[in-house]
Amino acid sequence: MDDPESDEPESDDLDAVLSRVRDRVVPEPEERDRLREVAGDLVERAREAIADLPVEADVVQVGSTARGTWVSGDRDIDLFVRFDADLDRAELEEYGLAVGHAVLPDGHEEYAEHPYVKGTYEGFDVDLVPCHDVETAGELVSAVDRTPFHDAYLSARLDDELADDVVLAKAFLKGIGAYGSDLRTEGFSGYLTELLVLELGGFVPLVESARSWHPPVEFDPEGHAEETFDDPLVVVDPTDPTRNVAAVLSAANAARFQHYARELLAAPRETLFEPDDPQALDAAGVRAHLDRRETTPVAVVFDAPDLVDDQLWPQLRRSLDGIVRGLNAHGFDVLRAQAMVDDDRAERGPTGPVRAALYAELEVAERPAVERHEGPPVAVRKHAASFYESYADDVDPETYGPFIDGERYVVEREREFTTVRAYLESDAAGDVALGAQVERAFAERDVLVGDAVATLAPTFGTTLREFYEPHP
């Protein structure tokens, strides 16, 4: 492909694509009216529940459906119940959950910084979250207290045209797989997307800017940053000068956005706004990739700890990093690795154990019986003597040396693990830096090597297709 930065886009083609996408993703008046009606019912139910409490509170709708910036078909309503800032945490949780269960009697409790109630009403997904009604974002009692400030800031600045461009931006980010600030996705949050569209002046100016970004890139809408941030993209929260709104965004997703911004401008097409829905790879498909690649795949499989995704995924990634370091340190060169969780977990819900896997492809699966171990240069007298003396009297017949190679002492000693299976099944594999809860589950692990990983297809088939058929 030619360098997209050297070619101006065909504006008519781009305009035509965006017009068709806009017709599809911007909610119609009927959808807006229906959402407004349901949200109004929920607010009234919340007010009635609040009236029964021994403390005062109010309820506000926040988020994209409050600002008219949701993608058509999304059915999320976020309501925040604001209590006095002096209310202690235990009472906030007690009264907040009481309101939540009154409004959503079939709802269930989930946990962010503190518990809230999640449920459905008239076909809409509803979050009812308690927070403190603080005067400024600088007086936050908990992180959720800042959300109403975000809503107020954007509602005062987004006109109808910019709101529609926000919807385009969200549809684009969903289409390329970079939308969502959960710790599994590590993508663009709705708030971040809205701030970028507002800061750059629209969707097209945003992608035109992004194609030339050279990280780190920083935007400070209010010019009030009080911190130095070490992230690929920095958008200083206009309501909190100490916070980077893009802190969760991974370097990979920042690069992904830049790649597809260039793609859109160079060759505008609607498919960039359509999420890819990969079909699960079956066992035969896995084996076909293994035959072609001639690598050695390995998988460490275990029951995932009973954690919400935002707690589970950081632990899985930490554990994967530890296993990769251990594999490399023992000479089993890792080509690529990925953490995986049962593809059907979200659909199945919290019933029964969820399987997780730390999956890697190796360039080397077996090592010789000995390994080279270099000591210091002979000229470094104290350390060299210590190294020499530690091996000179070694009577182990598997140890060769010490001898001099070049300027330094060297020994060739028995290798601890000659096969990757022996390493992964050993206690040493559990000694790497694993997530705390993963470490406990890791003790009951299954280790699969080579063709045996194809048996994972029924559980991890979608992720395996993404692994073996990667794209930007």
N, C-alpha and C positions, 0 to 999 in steps of 0.2 A: 504494500500500500504506500502511496506517496505520503510525504509528511503532511498531515492535516493542517499544521500551523502555516504552511506555505500556500495553502489554497483557501480562498474565501468561499464560504458556503453558498450554494445556490439559494438565495433568500426566498424565492418563490416556492421552491421545493420544501424548504424548511418550514415556511409559513403554512404551506398546505398540510404537511405532516402534523404540525402542532395544532392546526385548526381541527383536524379529524380526531386527534387524541383528546383535545379539549372537549369536543362534543361528547366523547365517551366517558371521561373521568370526572368532569365537573358536575356536581349533582344538579339535577333538574329541580325546578320549583316545587314539584310534587314531593320529591324526596326531602327537600328542606322543610317543607310544611309538616310532613309526617314526623320528622325528627324533632322539630320544634314542639309539636303537640305532645309527643312522648316525654320529652325532657321537662316540659311544663308539668305534666302529671307527676313525674318523679320528684320534682322540686316541691310540689304541694304535699306529697306524701311525707317528704323529709321534714317540712315545716310542721306538719301535724305531729310527727314523732318528737320533734324538738320541743314542742309545747308541753309534752309530758315530762320533760326533764327538770331537775331542780336547778339547772344552770341555764344561762342564755347562750344562744348560738344562732348562726345564720347559715344558709346554704347557697353556694354559687356553682354554676356550671363552668367548667374550664376545659381546656384542650381544643383540638381541632374542630370538633362539632360545635363548640361555643363560638368559634371565630369564623366558621364557614370555610375551613381549609381542609376538609376531609375529602378523600378520594371516594367517588361514587361507589356505593356498595358496602363501604365500611359502616359498621353499625355499633360504634362505641360511644357511650355517654359517660363522662367523668363528672361526678359531683363531689365537691369538697364541703364538709361541714366545719365551719370555723368557730372555735371556742376561744374564750378569753385567754390571752397570753399567759396569765398567771395560773391557769388550771394545771395541776400537776399531771404527769404522764399517765399514772394509773387511772385517774378519773377521765382523762382524755380518751384513753383506750376503752374504758367501760362505757362511757356515754356514746362515743363514736360507734362502737359495735352495736349498741342498743338501737341507735338510729338506723344503722345499716340493715340489721335484721328485721326491723319494722318495715322498712321500705322494700326489702328484698327477702321475704320470708323463706324462700327456697334457696337463698344464696349461701355461700360458704366463705370462710375466713381465709385470707391469704396474708402474707407478711412482707412488708417492705422495710421501712425503718420502724414501723409499728403496725399492728394488725389493722386490716380494713376488710370490708365485705364486698364480695364480687358475686354477680349473679346475672340473670337475664330478666327482661321485662318487655313484653310486647314484641319479642323478636330482636331486641337490642341487648348488647353486652354492656353491663353497667358496673362501674367501680364507684363505691361510695367510701370516701376517704376522710377521716378526721384530721384536722390540722389546727394550729394556733393562729389566731387573728393578730398578727404582729404589725406594728406601725410601719417598719421598714424591713427590707431584706437583710439588713445588717443585724437585726434583732432575732434572727431565726432561732427557734427552739429545736426544731428538727428540719431535715432537708425538705420534707414535703411542704413546709410552710412557705417556700418560695414560689410554688406553682401559681397561686393567684396573682403574684406580681408579674410573672411571665405573661399570664393571660391579659392583664391590664395593659402592659407595655405594648404587646402586639396589637391588641384590639384598637388602641388609639392611633396606630400607624398604618395598618394594612387597609387599603381601600379595596374595592371590588376587583379591580384589575390585578393588583398584586396578589390578592387572595386566590384568584384563578391561576396565577403563575406559581403560587405555592403548591396548588394541587398538581399542576404539571410536573413540578420538581419532585414531589413525593411519588407520583406515578413512575417517573423516570428512575428514581432510586429503587423503587420496588422492582421495576423491570430488570435492573442490572444486579439485583440481589444485595444492595448496600443500604437498605432502609431498616431501621430498628436499632434502638440503643440498648437492647438486652445484651447480656454478656456472652451469649452464644453468637449473636450476629456481629456485635461491635461495629455497628453502622451509624448512619445519620439518624438522630432523633427527629421527631416532628418539630420541636422547638428550634433545634439547630438549623433545620431546613428553612423554616420560616425566617429566622434571623438572616441567613445568607441571601435569600431572595430579597428581603427588605434592604439589606446593606448594599447589594449589587444593583438593585433596581429592576429585578425581573428574572425570569427563568433563562432567557437567552443571554443576557449579560452575565449571569452566573456561570453558564457552561463556557462562554467565551473567556471568562476570567480563569476558570479551572483548567482549561487546556494548557495554560502557560504557567501554572503554579510551580514554584520550586520550594518545596518544604524546607524549613518550617514557614508556613504562611500564617499571618496574624491579621485578624480584624478586631477592632475595638470600637464598637458602635458609639459608645459614650465617651471614649477617650479617657477612661478612668482606671486602667489596669493598675493593680497594686502588687502583682506577682509576676515572676518570670516563669513561663511555662515551657516544658520540654515535650512538646507533642507535634506531630506533623502538621496539624491544623489547629489553630487557636482562634476561638471566637469568644472574646471576653463577655461574660454575662452582663448585659446592660443594667441588670438589677443587683448585681453582686460582683464588685471589681476583683474579688479574690478567686473567681471560679471560671474555668475554661469549659464552655458548653460542649466542646468537641473532645473532652478528655477521654471518653469511652471509645471514640472512633479509632479503629486500628489503622496502622500504616497501609495495610493491604487494601482496606476499603477506601481510604483516601486516594490511593493509586488507581483503584478500580474506577472510581468516579472520574478521575482525570482521563483515563483511557477511553471510557465511553463518551465523555464530553467531546473528545476529539473525533470519535466515531460518528456521533450525531451531527457534528458540524461538517464533517467531510462527506458523509453519505447519509443524509436524513432518512429515517425509516421508522415506521410505527412499531416494529418488533422490539425496538429498544425500550418500549414502554410496556412490554408484555412479559410478566414473570415467566421464567423457565420452570417447567414442572417435570423434572427428569423422572423417567420410569426406573423402577428398581432393576438393578443388574442381577440376573439369575446366576446360579452356580456355574453353568456352562460359559456364561459371559466372563465371569471372573477367571476361569481356567484359560480362556482364549487370550486374555490379557497377559496372564502369567507365562503362557507358552511363548508369546511374542517378545516379552520384555526380558525373559531369562534372568530375572532377579529372584531373590528369596524373600517372600513375604512372611511376616510374623505378626501374631496378634496375641495380646494378653487380655483375656476376657474375664469379667467379674460382674457381680451385681452392683449396680450404681448405688452410692449412698442415697438415702431418702432425703434429698435436698431439692429446693426449687432451682430452676435453671440458673438463675443469677448467682447462686452459691455453688452449684455443681460444676459449671463450665470453667471457672477459674481454677478449681481444684484439678479437673481433668487436664487442663493445659499445663499446669505446673507439673503434674505427674508425667505427662508426655515428654516435657522438656527433660525431666530427670532420667527417664528411661532412654531417651535418645542420647543423652550425655554418657550414660552407662554403656550403651551399645558401642558408641564410638570409642570410648576409653578402652574397651576390651577388643578393639580391632574389627568389629562388625560394622563396617561403614554404612551409615544410614543414607539412603538416597532421598527419601521423603517419608514423612510420618504425619499421622492425623489421629485425633481423638474422635471417637464415635459413640453415639447413644442410640439405642433402639429407635428405628425410624417411626414406629407406630406409637411412641410414648404419648404424644399429645392427644391422639385420637382415643387411645385406650384409657387415659386418665390414671389416677393413682390406685391401680388395682394390681397387686402382685409385684414381684421384683422386676426392675428394669435393667437390662443388660447394657454394659458399657464395654468399650474396647479401646486399647491403645495399639494402634496399627502402624506398622512400618515396613518399608521395603529396603532390603539390604543388598549392597553390592558384594558383600563377603559374608558367608554363612559359616564357614569353617576356617580355623586357623591352625598353623603348625603347632607341634607340641612344645616348642620353645619360643621365647620372645627376647628381643634385644633390649637391654637395659643399660643406658649410658650413665657413666659417672662424670664427675667434674674433670676439667683438664688437669693433667699431672702437675702443671706448674702452680695450681692453686693448692699449696702444700697441705694445709690443715684439713680441708674438705676432701681432697684427693686421698690423703692417708686414711681418713675415716672410712671412706668408701672401700678402699683396697682391703683394709683390715677386716671389714665386715664380711668380705667374701673369701679372703685368702685361706682361711681355715675351714671353709665350707666343704664338707665331705659328701654333699649331695651329688650323686653321679649324674643327675639331670642338669647340673649347673656347669657351664663351660666358662673358664676364666677364673679370676679377672685377667684380661689381656689388654694390650694397648692397641687402639685403632686410631691412627692419626695422632692427635695430641692428648687423648683422654683415655681413661680406664673404661672398659666395657665388660659386661658379663652377658652371657646368653643363659637364661634360666627357664625353668619349667613354667609354661603358661597355665594360668589358673583355670581358664575355660577354653576349650578348643572348639566347642559348638555353641551356637546361639541358644539352642534349647537348654543346654546345661546351665548357661548363664541365667536365662529368664526363669528357670525353675529353682534357682538357688536363692539362699537368703540374701546374697549380695544384690540381687535385683531389687529387693525391698529396701535396701539401704540408701538408695538414691533419694533425692528430694521429692517426695510424694505429697500431694494434698493430704491434710490431716485425716479427713474422713475416708478418702480413697485408700490411704495406707492400711486401714483396718479391713476394708473389703478386699484389698490386694492379696491378703493372706490366703484367700480361697480362690485364687485365680486359676484359669485354664490357659495353657499355652498351646497355640497352634502354629505350626511351621510348614511352609511350602504349600502344596496343593490342598492341605486340610483347611486353609482359610476360606476356600470356596463354600464350606458349610455355613459360613456366616451370612451368606446372601439372603436367606429368608428374614433375617433380623436387621441387617445393615445394608440392604441392597441399594437403596437410594444414595447413601453416602459413599458406597463403594463405586457406584457409577460416577459420582462427582470426583472421586479420587482417581479413577482410571481414565476418565474423559475430561480432563481439566480444561478450563478456558478462563480468560480474564475476569 
